[in-house]
Amino acid sequence: MNNRIKLPLFFTVLMFSLFGIAQPKPKADLLKIVDNALIGASNQYKFLMTQVPAGVLPKTYLATKKLETSSSTWWTSGFYPGSLLYLNENANDAAILKEALSRQSLLTKEQFNKGTHDLGFMMFCSFGNSNRLAPSKEYNEILMNSAKSLASRFNPITGCIKSWDHGSWKFPVIIDNMMNLELLFWATKNSGDSSYYKIAVTHANTTLKNHYREDHSSFHVVDYDPTNGNVLIRQTHQGYSDPSAWARGQAWGLYGYTVMYRATKDKKYLKQANDIAQFMINHPSVPADKIFYWDFNTPDIPATYRDASAAAITASALLELCKYTDAKTSAVYFAFSEQVIRALASKTYTAPIGTNGGFILKHSVGNLPSNSEVDTPLTYADYYYIEAMMRYKAMAK
């Protein structure tokens, strides 16, 4: 090989190393595991379809062997149809698609719901996926109205979208709200109206300033004074303690700031996503199988609960984030995601078909301090697990 060939090759390798152009490639054995897991997920959800009464949506399966459901107003209402849409995308199954569209229709009226910040979860995981797969004027209209309703909760004084309307807080903002900003970016792209984009960016900037600690972990709730925007209190409402790092909250932030970078290409969001990722994957409490404990700082580790939902959200986020980083970091994120998917696909976390109330994953935690949904299946754990597997498969193409 002469020097004229060596030089370009050197710079090509350097470019891959510096800019992460060469993406990691999925492993053949794990792709086979994923394919089988997705087939199993479809069969499990066909069982779940027979368990859910008409007019409601599944939430969890309680230890009392009772399926818990919700109306369309509950924040998790979009995950069941969203999961079905992903499964149909993978398998092209008419029965699954019919169920997805039928349950999704229950959410139609929520496009005008101005009483919740969770319209991204509710409407973008459902109608957003439907519109991605089969674009329509009807879906566009529903999503635009949903974005308008979400934007109505923005306060320019606090620089945030208000999360809850209950409790003693004045203007509470939770880290989960980062997940709802994707709907606003879609709205600007779809309509050309930049106001949605500006709201999303302002909210993300305020959250970056006030939710995060020096170690790049986050509080769960920040309460603001709506008259002047001052921070009143910082709490970790669903975690072990206010200073602790609630696992699912860290995952919401990681996913949210990854989306922020995708939507804006602003490097400060990429840095934030990387900082959160490094905190999470390098934390000394992370177990060998990478399925996080429900809180990174709970003192009863390892004799405490795992949270499959936090791990699934993280795996899906890292599979996107690895596309934006240098090759070395990308490989670390990719390998971590692979370990999570392997673990979740194992018998330890995946329920046999016909058990677990019809849910795919076991061992998630909703709100341990309130003794709510502790060590149970959760519909959003299934959703992000399916999404992670779909993203992994797509990277093989």
C-alpha positions in Angstrom: 0.0 0.0 0.0 1.5 3.3 -1.0 1.4 6.6 0.9 -1.3 8.1 -1.2 -3.7 5.4 0.0 -2.4 5.3 3.6 -3.1 9.0 4.2 -6.8 9.1 3.3 -7.3 5.9 5.2 -5.7 7.4 8.3 -7.9 10.5 8.1 -11.0 8.3 7.5 -10.2 6.3 10.7 -9.5 9.6 12.6 -12.8 11.0 11.4 -14.7 8.0 12.6 -13.0 8.2 15.9 -13.6 11.9 16.5 -17.1 12.3 15.2 -18.7 8.9 15.8 -19.6 8.4 12.1 -19.0 4.7 12.4 -22.0 3.4 14.4 -21.7 0.2 16.4 -23.3 -2.8 14.8 -25.7 -5.1 16.5 -24.6 -8.6 17.4 -26.1 -11.5 15.5 -27.0 -13.5 18.6 -28.7 -10.6 20.3 -30.6 -9.8 17.1 -32.0 -13.3 17.3 -32.9 -12.8 21.0 -34.6 -9.5 20.1 -36.5 -11.1 17.2 -37.7 -13.9 19.5 -38.5 -11.3 22.3 -40.6 -9.3 19.9 -42.5 -12.3 18.8 -43.1 -13.2 22.4 -44.2 -9.6 23.1 -46.8 -9.8 20.4 -48.1 -13.1 21.7 -48.2 -11.7 25.3 -50.1 -8.6 24.2 -52.6 -10.8 22.3 -53.2 -12.3 25.7 -53.4 -8.9 27.3 -55.9 -7.8 24.6 -58.3 -10.5 26.0 -58.0 -9.2 29.5 -58.7 -5.5 29.1 -62.3 -4.4 29.4 -63.8 -2.2 26.8 -63.4 1.5 27.1 -60.3 1.5 29.3 -56.5 1.1 29.1 -54.2 -1.2 31.0 -51.8 0.3 33.7 -50.4 -2.6 35.7 -51.1 -6.0 37.2 -51.3 -6.0 41.0 -49.9 -8.6 43.4 -53.6 -9.5 44.1 -53.8 -10.9 40.6 -55.9 -8.0 39.4 -55.5 -6.0 36.3 -55.5 -2.3 37.0 -56.8 0.0 34.2 -57.3 3.7 33.6 -59.4 6.1 31.6 -57.8 8.1 28.8 -57.1 10.9 31.1 -54.3 9.0 33.0 -50.8 9.9 32.0 -49.9 6.3 30.9 -52.9 6.0 28.6 -50.9 6.3 25.4 -48.4 3.5 26.1 -50.6 0.5 25.4 -51.7 1.6 21.9 -48.1 2.8 21.3 -46.7 -0.6 22.2 -49.2 -2.3 19.9 -48.2 0.1 17.1 -44.5 -0.8 17.5 -45.4 -4.5 17.6 -47.5 -4.2 14.4 -44.7 -2.3 12.8 -42.5 -5.3 13.5 -44.9 -8.1 12.7 -47.6 -6.6 10.4 -50.4 -8.3 12.5 -53.9 -7.2 11.6 -55.3 -8.2 15.0 -52.7 -6.1 16.9 -53.2 -3.1 14.6 -57.0 -3.3 15.1 -56.6 -3.3 18.9 -54.0 -0.4 18.7 -56.4 1.8 16.7 -59.4 0.9 18.8 -57.7 1.7 22.1 -56.0 4.8 20.6 -59.4 6.2 19.6 -60.3 6.4 23.3 -57.6 9.2 23.6 -59.0 11.4 20.8 -60.7 13.8 23.2 -57.5 14.3 25.2 -56.2 16.6 22.4 -58.2 19.3 24.2 -57.1 18.4 27.7 -55.3 21.4 29.2 -55.2 20.0 32.7 -52.1 17.7 32.1 -48.5 18.2 31.1 -48.4 14.5 29.9 -49.8 15.0 26.5 -46.5 14.0 24.9 -46.7 10.6 26.6 -50.4 10.3 26.0 -50.7 11.6 22.4 -47.3 11.3 20.8 -46.7 7.7 21.9 -50.0 6.8 20.4 -51.1 9.2 17.6 -47.5 10.3 17.0 -46.6 6.7 16.1 -49.7 6.3 14.1 -48.9 9.4 12.1 -45.4 8.3 11.6 -46.5 5.0 10.2 -49.6 6.1 8.3 -49.7 9.9 8.0 -53.1 11.5 7.9 -54.8 14.9 8.1 -56.8 13.6 11.1 -53.7 12.6 13.0 -52.0 15.9 12.2 -55.0 17.8 13.5 -55.2 15.8 16.7 -51.4 16.2 17.4 -51.5 20.0 16.7 -54.4 20.4 19.1 -52.5 18.3 21.6 -49.5 20.6 21.2 -51.7 23.7 21.7 -53.1 22.2 24.9 -49.6 21.4 26.2 -48.3 24.9 25.3 -51.2 26.5 27.2 -49.5 25.3 30.5 -46.3 27.3 29.8 -45.6 30.3 32.0 -43.0 32.7 30.5 -42.2 34.0 34.0 -41.1 30.6 35.3 -39.9 29.6 31.9 -41.5 26.2 32.3 -44.6 24.1 31.5 -46.5 23.4 34.7 -46.6 19.8 35.6 -49.2 19.2 38.4 -52.3 21.0 39.4 -52.6 19.2 42.8 -50.8 19.2 46.1 -49.4 22.2 48.0 -46.9 23.2 45.3 -47.4 26.6 43.5 -45.9 25.8 40.1 -44.4 22.3 40.2 -42.2 21.1 37.4 -41.1 17.4 37.3 -38.2 16.0 35.4 -40.6 13.7 33.5 -41.8 16.8 31.7 -38.7 16.7 29.5 -40.3 13.7 27.7 -43.3 15.8 26.5 -41.2 18.4 24.6 -40.9 16.1 21.5 -44.6 16.8 20.7 -43.8 20.6 20.7 -40.9 20.1 18.3 -43.1 18.1 16.0 -45.7 20.9 16.1 -43.2 23.5 14.9 -41.9 21.2 12.2 -45.4 20.4 11.1 -46.9 23.9 11.2 -44.0 26.3 10.8 -45.0 28.0 14.0 -41.8 28.5 16.0 -43.6 29.3 19.3 -43.8 25.6 20.2 -40.0 25.2 19.5 -39.3 28.2 21.7 -41.4 26.9 24.6 -39.6 23.5 24.4 -36.2 25.2 24.4 -37.0 27.6 27.2 -38.4 24.7 29.4 -35.3 22.6 28.7 -33.0 25.5 29.6 -34.8 26.3 32.8 -34.8 22.6 33.8 -31.1 22.4 33.0 -30.4 25.3 35.3 -32.6 24.3 38.2 -33.1 20.5 38.3 -29.5 19.3 38.0 -26.9 18.9 40.7 -23.1 19.2 40.2 -22.8 15.4 39.8 -25.4 15.6 36.9 -28.1 13.8 38.8 -31.5 15.5 39.0 -34.2 16.3 41.5 -37.6 15.1 40.7 -39.6 18.2 41.4 -38.8 21.9 41.4 -41.5 24.2 42.6 -41.5 27.8 41.3 -43.1 31.0 42.4 -45.3 31.8 39.4 -45.2 35.5 40.1 -41.4 36.0 39.8 -39.9 32.6 38.7 -37.9 32.0 41.8 -37.3 28.5 42.9 -39.2 27.7 46.1 -38.2 24.1 46.8 -36.4 21.1 45.2 -37.6 17.6 46.0 -37.3 14.0 44.9 -41.0 13.1 45.5 -40.9 9.6 44.2 -37.3 8.8 45.2 -35.7 7.8 48.5 -34.9 11.3 49.6 -34.7 14.8 48.3 -30.9 14.6 47.7 -31.1 11.1 46.1 -31.2 10.2 42.4 -34.5 8.5 41.6 -33.6 6.1 38.8 -36.6 6.7 36.5 -36.1 10.4 36.9 -32.5 10.1 35.7 -33.8 8.1 32.7 -36.4 10.7 31.8 -33.7 13.4 31.8 -31.3 11.3 29.7 -34.0 10.6 27.1 -35.3 14.2 27.1 -32.0 15.9 26.5 -31.1 13.4 23.8 -34.3 14.5 22.0 -33.3 18.1 22.7 -30.1 17.6 20.8 -31.7 15.8 18.0 -34.3 18.6 17.6 -31.9 21.6 18.0 -28.4 20.4 17.4 -27.4 22.6 20.3 -24.2 21.1 21.8 -25.1 22.0 25.3 -27.9 19.5 25.2 -25.6 16.8 23.9 -23.2 17.6 26.7 -26.0 17.4 29.2 -27.2 14.0 27.8 -23.6 12.7 28.0 -23.2 14.0 31.5 -26.4 12.3 32.6 -25.4 9.1 30.9 -22.0 9.0 32.5 -23.6 9.6 35.9 -25.9 6.7 35.4 -23.7 4.0 33.8 -20.7 4.7 36.0 -22.6 4.9 39.3 -21.2 2.5 41.9 -24.7 1.2 42.7 -25.3 -0.1 39.1 -25.7 -3.9 39.3 -24.0 -6.4 37.0 -27.0 -6.9 34.8 -27.4 -3.1 34.4 -31.1 -3.1 35.6 -31.0 -0.2 38.0 -32.2 -0.2 41.6 -35.2 2.0 41.9 -33.1 4.8 43.4 -29.3 5.1 43.0 -28.9 6.2 46.7 -31.3 4.1 48.6 -29.3 2.7 51.6 -30.8 -0.8 51.4 -29.0 -1.7 48.1 -28.7 -4.5 47.1 -31.6 -5.8 49.2 -34.1 -3.5 47.4 -36.2 -3.3 44.3 -35.0 -3.1 40.7 -36.7 -0.8 38.2 -37.0 -2.4 34.7 -38.8 0.7 33.5 -35.8 2.9 34.2 -33.5 0.5 32.5 -35.7 0.2 29.4 -36.0 4.0 29.0 -32.2 4.3 29.4 -31.4 1.6 26.9 -33.7 3.2 24.3 -32.2 6.6 24.9 -28.6 5.4 24.7 -29.2 3.7 21.4 -30.0 7.1 20.0 -27.4 9.0 22.0 -24.6 6.7 20.7 -25.2 8.0 17.2 -24.2 11.5 18.3 -21.0 10.8 20.2 -17.4 9.9 19.4 -16.7 6.3 18.6 -15.3 5.3 22.0 -18.2 6.7 23.9 -20.7 5.4 21.4 -19.3 1.9 21.9 -19.8 2.2 25.7 -23.4 3.4 25.4 -24.2 0.7 22.9 -22.7 -2.1 25.0 -24.6 -0.9 28.0 -27.9 -0.9 26.0 -27.1 -4.4 24.8 -26.6 -5.6 28.4 -29.9 -4.1 29.4 -31.8 -5.7 26.5 -30.2 -9.1 27.2 -31.2 -8.9 30.9 -34.7 -7.7 30.1 -35.2 -10.5 27.6 -34.2 -13.1 30.2 -36.6 -15.1 32.3 -35.7 -12.9 35.3 -37.5 -10.0 33.8 -39.7 -11.3 30.9 -42.9 -13.1 32.0 -44.0 -16.3 30.4 -46.8 -15.8 27.9 -50.2 -15.9 29.6 -48.9 -14.7 33.0 -48.1 -11.3 34.6 -51.6 -10.1 33.6 -50.4 -9.9 29.9 -47.6 -7.5 30.5 -44.1 -8.3 29.1 -41.8 -7.2 31.8 -41.7 -7.9 35.5 -40.0 -5.9 38.3 -40.7 -2.2 37.8 -41.4 0.4 40.4 -43.9 3.2 40.1 -43.9 5.2 43.3 -42.3 3.4 46.2 -42.6 6.1 48.8 -46.4 6.0 48.3 -46.4 2.2 48.1 -47.9 2.4 44.6 -46.9 0.0 41.8 -44.0 -1.6 43.6 -42.3 -4.5 41.9 -45.0 -4.8 39.3 -45.3 -4.7 35.5 -45.9 -1.2 34.1 -47.2 -0.3 30.7 -44.4 2.2 30.0 -41.7 -0.3 30.9 -43.1 -2.5 28.1 -43.3 0.5 25.7 -39.7 1.6 26.1 -38.4 -2.0 26.1 -40.2 -2.6 22.7 -38.9 0.7 21.4 -35.3 -0.1 22.5 -35.5 -3.5 20.6 -37.0 -1.8 17.5 -34.1 0.7 17.6 -31.6 -2.0 18.0 -33.0 -3.9 15.0 -33.0 -0.7 12.9 -29.3 -0.3 13.5 -28.6 -3.6 11.8 -29.9 -2.2 8.5 
